[in-house]
Structures are given as C-alpha cells and as structure tokens.
C-alpha cells in the first residue's frame, strides 16, 4: 500500500516562494498555505493548495512547514508571535525558513523549536526567479542534521543541490557570503558593460566573448542580457538586497571584520532606492551607473 505523502504548511508566495511551492504541489504533496496577499496565492490554490488565514492555521497538522517571506521582522512574526507557526504545529515536525534573514534570529527560532520537540532549519536559497521556476536553486542549510535528512526529498524538488553547512545560523551565514560576492560582482558587470557601450561595442557580443572566459560569471551571463534588453523586472528586489547587505555588514561588524567593497556596493544600492528603483531587480543598479555617467539608455 502506497504511503500518503506528509502534510506541508507553506508561508510566503512572492517571486521565489510561488514557484518553489508549485514544485511541491506538482509532486503530489498536500499543501496548506498562507500569504499576506491572497491574490498572489491564486495560481497555487488553483493547483490544489488549501488556504489558511494565518501562519498558525497553515502549520496545523503539518509535518513540514516552509516559509520564505521578506524581512527578519516578518520571519519573527511567522514563528514567534502568539498566532505563529509554533502555536499551531504539533511536535515531531520540522520547520524550514528559506528567507534570507539574520543568523541570530535563526538561532532563536531553533531554540524555540527544540523546546517544543520540533526540528528547525535555516535554509536560504540562491538562483533568483529563474532558479525557482526551474527547480535549480542552491540551498544553504543550517540547523539539525537529522532534520536536514528528513527534508531532503522536498529540497530536491526545489533545488539542484542542498548543502548542510552546520548548526543553527550556518545557512544564513553562508547566504551572507553569497550576497557579499554577488554585490561586488554586480558592480563589476555593470561597469564592464557601460565601458563596452561607451566604446561602441555590441553588448551581446561582449557578453558572449567575456562570459566564456575568465570574467565569466552567473551575473554577466544571466543578468547581463537583461541589462542590454533593459528588462529590469525583479528576479530579486533591490529592496530585499539592501536588507541582505545590511545584515551582512552588521554581522561583519560583530566579527570585527572590514568589508569595504560590500560597504561601497551597499551605498550604490541605497542610491538606487533613493531613485525609486527598490522594486526593480538587483541588476537595475545599471540604471544608477548610467545616471552617474550621463549615459542615455536605449
């Protein structure tokens, strides 16, 4: 007799969460979900997900609860408020926060989960909207190793690889390292393409030429063409990236670590917010550098 698949609670259906939850539904798992704007959940409800009015209700009866929301304050409300996940979830399950959030908050959630007989993972992801749609995300996981093993079948639906990085908060620290690398790489890609533009080169041909050599990177090969086409739709919001860099800078300060490249990139992205680009994709930093250099976009 075929064993029924475990009940899933899902919280958050933004640019990333909508596709990630969709893969879980497509694999036949029963999902009860909650997100602040029900309209964003409609495609998943049409696929068979059940609606819950809050995080408490989404967690009721679930063996696994996933969340991917916006900011650390949202994560705290989802798990630690009086109507949060822990108040509705039975013992023996596993919670998995996939938001990019604070390592310290991940540790607090883990401690609360442990006191209730629940496993906890902090598992932020990298790969953007395309990775979420294709199920090819990279998942960086901290928390209980046995919980990691239990969640692996679900991680495989969302990502091409999931990496256990250590105890509580280790997933978030790994994601900070990821964001630090992306922040400075993005500046290099933008300056490279602006230079090529001013030199009168064909930007598509430049991306093809340098993207297959030592300068090749996910940023130039995937986001470079979007910049050239002036498609600045968000795979990841600038507003959320500024949040991530702020967390990384705070963590670096706590470690007595100087990261001047990250600090500079952070200021450029704050400038993007000041220009009302916060709801555009991270590659829209290209528009900030255009304005700085008096370059007129196509």
C-alpha positions in Angstrom: 0.0 0.0 0.0 1.4 3.4 -1.0 2.2 5.7 1.9 0.4 9.0 1.9 2.8 12.0 1.5 3.2 14.2 4.6 1.2 17.4 5.1 3.1 20.6 4.2 2.5 24.1 5.5 3.7 26.9 3.3 4.1 30.6 4.1 5.0 33.2 1.5 4.3 33.2 -2.2 6.4 36.0 -3.6 8.7 36.0 -6.6 10.5 32.9 -5.3 8.0 31.2 -3.0 5.3 30.9 -5.6 7.4 28.7 -7.9 9.0 26.7 -5.0 5.6 25.8 -3.5 4.4 25.0 -7.0 7.1 22.2 -7.3 5.9 20.7 -4.0 2.3 20.7 -5.2 3.3 19.2 -8.6 5.0 16.3 -6.7 1.7 15.5 -5.1 2.2 16.8 -1.6 -0.9 18.2 0.2 -0.2 21.9 1.0 -2.0 24.3 3.3 -0.7 27.8 2.6 -0.8 31.4 3.9 0.5 34.6 2.5 -0.5 38.2 3.3 -2.0 38.9 -0.1 -4.3 36.1 -1.1 -4.4 37.1 -4.7 -0.7 36.1 -5.1 -1.7 32.6 -4.0 -4.4 32.1 -6.5 -2.3 30.1 -9.0 -1.4 27.7 -6.2 -4.9 27.5 -4.9 -6.0 26.5 -8.5 -3.4 23.7 -8.4 -5.0 22.3 -5.2 -3.4 24.1 -2.3 -5.7 24.8 0.7 -5.9 28.4 2.1 -5.2 29.3 5.7 -6.0 32.6 7.3 -2.7 32.9 9.2 0.6 31.1 9.9 -0.9 29.3 12.9 -3.6 27.7 10.7 -1.1 26.8 7.9 1.0 24.9 10.4 -1.9 22.9 11.9 -1.3 19.2 11.3 1.7 19.8 9.1 4.8 17.6 9.4 6.9 20.1 7.5 6.4 23.9 7.4 8.3 26.1 4.9 8.5 29.9 4.9 10.0 32.4 2.5 9.0 35.9 3.4 10.5 39.4 3.1 12.4 40.6 6.2 13.6 39.3 9.6 10.6 41.1 11.3 8.3 39.0 9.0 10.2 35.8 9.9 9.9 36.6 13.6 6.2 37.2 13.3 5.7 33.9 11.4 7.4 31.8 14.0 7.5 33.6 17.3 4.2 35.6 17.6 1.2 34.5 19.5 -0.5 33.3 16.3 2.7 32.0 14.7 3.7 28.6 13.4 4.9 27.2 16.8 1.5 27.8 18.3 -0.2 25.7 15.7 2.3 23.0 14.8 2.4 19.6 16.5 5.6 18.2 18.0 7.8 15.9 15.9 7.7 18.0 12.7 10.3 20.3 11.1 10.2 24.0 10.3 12.3 25.3 7.5 12.8 29.1 7.0 14.1 29.8 3.5 14.0 33.6 3.9 17.4 35.4 3.8 17.4 36.6 7.4 19.6 37.1 10.5 21.7 34.3 11.8 20.9 35.3 15.3 17.2 35.1 14.6 17.7 31.6 13.1 19.3 30.5 16.4 16.4 31.9 18.4 13.9 30.0 16.2 15.9 26.8 16.6 15.9 27.2 20.4 12.1 27.7 20.5 11.6 24.8 18.1 13.8 22.5 20.2 11.8 23.4 23.4 8.7 22.2 21.6 10.1 19.0 20.2 10.3 20.4 16.6 13.3 20.3 14.3 14.4 23.6 12.7 16.4 24.6 9.7 17.5 27.9 8.3 17.8 27.3 4.5 18.1 30.4 2.4 18.4 30.0 -1.4 20.3 31.4 -4.3 19.4 31.3 -8.0 16.8 34.0 -8.5 13.4 33.8 -10.1 14.7 31.6 -12.9 16.2 29.1 -10.5 13.0 29.0 -8.5 10.9 28.4 -11.7 13.3 25.6 -13.0 13.8 24.0 -9.6 17.6 24.5 -9.8 18.2 26.7 -6.7 21.2 26.3 -4.5 20.0 25.7 -0.9 22.3 26.6 2.1 21.2 24.8 5.2 21.9 25.2 8.9 20.3 23.5 11.9 19.6 19.9 12.9 21.4 17.4 10.7 18.7 14.8 11.2 16.0 17.4 10.2 18.1 18.1 7.1 18.0 14.5 6.1 14.2 14.3 6.6 13.6 17.4 4.4 16.0 16.3 1.6 13.2 14.8 -0.7 11.5 18.2 -0.6 14.7 20.2 -1.1 15.3 18.1 -4.3 12.1 19.4 -5.7 13.2 23.0 -5.4 17.0 22.9 -6.0 19.8 21.2 -7.9 21.8 21.0 -4.7 21.3 21.4 -1.0 24.3 21.8 1.3 24.4 21.2 5.0 26.6 23.9 6.4 26.5 23.3 10.1 24.4 24.2 13.2 21.7 26.9 13.6 22.5 30.1 11.7 25.1 28.4 9.4 22.8 28.5 6.4 22.2 32.2 6.9 26.0 32.9 7.3 26.6 31.0 4.0 23.9 33.1 2.3 25.6 36.3 3.6 28.9 35.1 2.0 26.9 34.5 -1.2 25.4 38.0 -1.1 28.7 39.7 -0.5 30.1 38.0 -3.6 27.1 39.0 -5.7 27.2 42.6 -4.6 30.7 43.3 -5.8 30.4 41.1 -8.8 27.3 43.0 -9.9 29.2 46.3 -9.8 32.0 44.8 -12.0 29.5 43.5 -14.5 27.7 46.9 -14.7 30.9 48.9 -15.2 32.2 46.4 -17.8 29.0 46.8 -19.9 29.0 50.6 -19.6 32.6 50.7 -20.7 31.8 48.5 -23.7 28.8 50.7 -24.5 30.9 53.9 -24.5 33.5 52.1 -26.6 30.8 51.5 -29.2 30.8 47.7 -28.9 27.9 45.3 -29.5 27.0 44.4 -25.9 25.5 41.0 -26.7 28.8 40.0 -28.4 30.8 41.4 -25.5 28.8 39.2 -23.1 29.4 36.2 -25.3 33.1 36.9 -25.6 33.9 37.6 -21.9 31.2 35.4 -20.4 33.0 32.3 -21.6 36.4 33.3 -20.3 38.0 34.2 -17.0 35.4 37.0 -16.5 32.5 34.6 -16.9 30.0 34.6 -14.0 26.3 33.9 -13.4 25.8 37.6 -13.2 27.2 38.6 -16.6 25.8 35.5 -18.4 22.3 35.7 -16.9 21.7 39.3 -15.9 23.9 40.9 -18.5 21.4 40.2 -21.3 18.6 41.6 -19.2 20.5 44.8 -18.8 21.1 45.0 -22.5 17.4 44.5 -23.2 16.5 47.0 -20.4 14.5 44.3 -18.7 14.8 45.3 -15.1 11.9 43.1 -13.8 12.8 41.6 -10.4 14.2 38.2 -10.1 15.2 39.6 -6.7 14.2 43.0 -5.4 16.7 45.7 -4.8 14.9 46.5 -1.5 15.5 42.9 -0.3 19.1 43.0 -1.5 19.7 46.2 0.6 18.3 44.3 3.6 20.7 41.4 3.0 23.7 43.6 2.7 22.7 45.4 5.9 22.6 42.1 7.7 26.0 41.1 6.3 27.5 44.4 7.3 26.1 44.1 10.8 27.4 40.5 11.1 30.8 41.7 9.8 30.9 44.5 12.4 30.2 41.9 15.1 33.2 39.9 13.9 35.4 43.0 13.8 35.7 42.4 10.0 36.2 45.2 7.5 34.4 44.7 4.1 34.9 48.0 2.2 33.8 46.5 -1.2 30.5 45.5 0.3 30.0 48.8 2.1 30.6 50.6 -1.2 28.2 48.4 -3.1 25.6 48.9 -0.4 25.8 52.7 -0.9 25.2 52.3 -4.6 22.1 50.2 -3.9 20.8 52.7 -1.3 21.2 55.3 -4.1 19.0 53.0 -6.3 16.3 53.1 -3.6 16.5 56.9 -3.5 15.8 56.9 -7.3 12.7 54.7 -6.6 14.2 51.6 -8.1 13.7 49.5 -5.0 11.0 47.2 -6.6 13.2 46.5 -9.6 15.6 43.6 -9.9 19.1 43.9 -8.5 20.6 44.3 -12.0 18.8 47.7 -12.2 21.8 49.1 -10.5 22.9 49.5 -14.1 20.5 52.5 -14.3 22.2 54.2 -11.3 25.6 53.9 -13.1 24.0 55.2 -16.3 22.8 58.3 -14.5 26.2 58.8 -12.8 27.9 58.8 -16.2 25.3 60.7 -18.2 24.7 57.7 -20.4 21.3 57.6 -22.1 19.6 54.2 -22.1 18.3 52.6 -25.3 
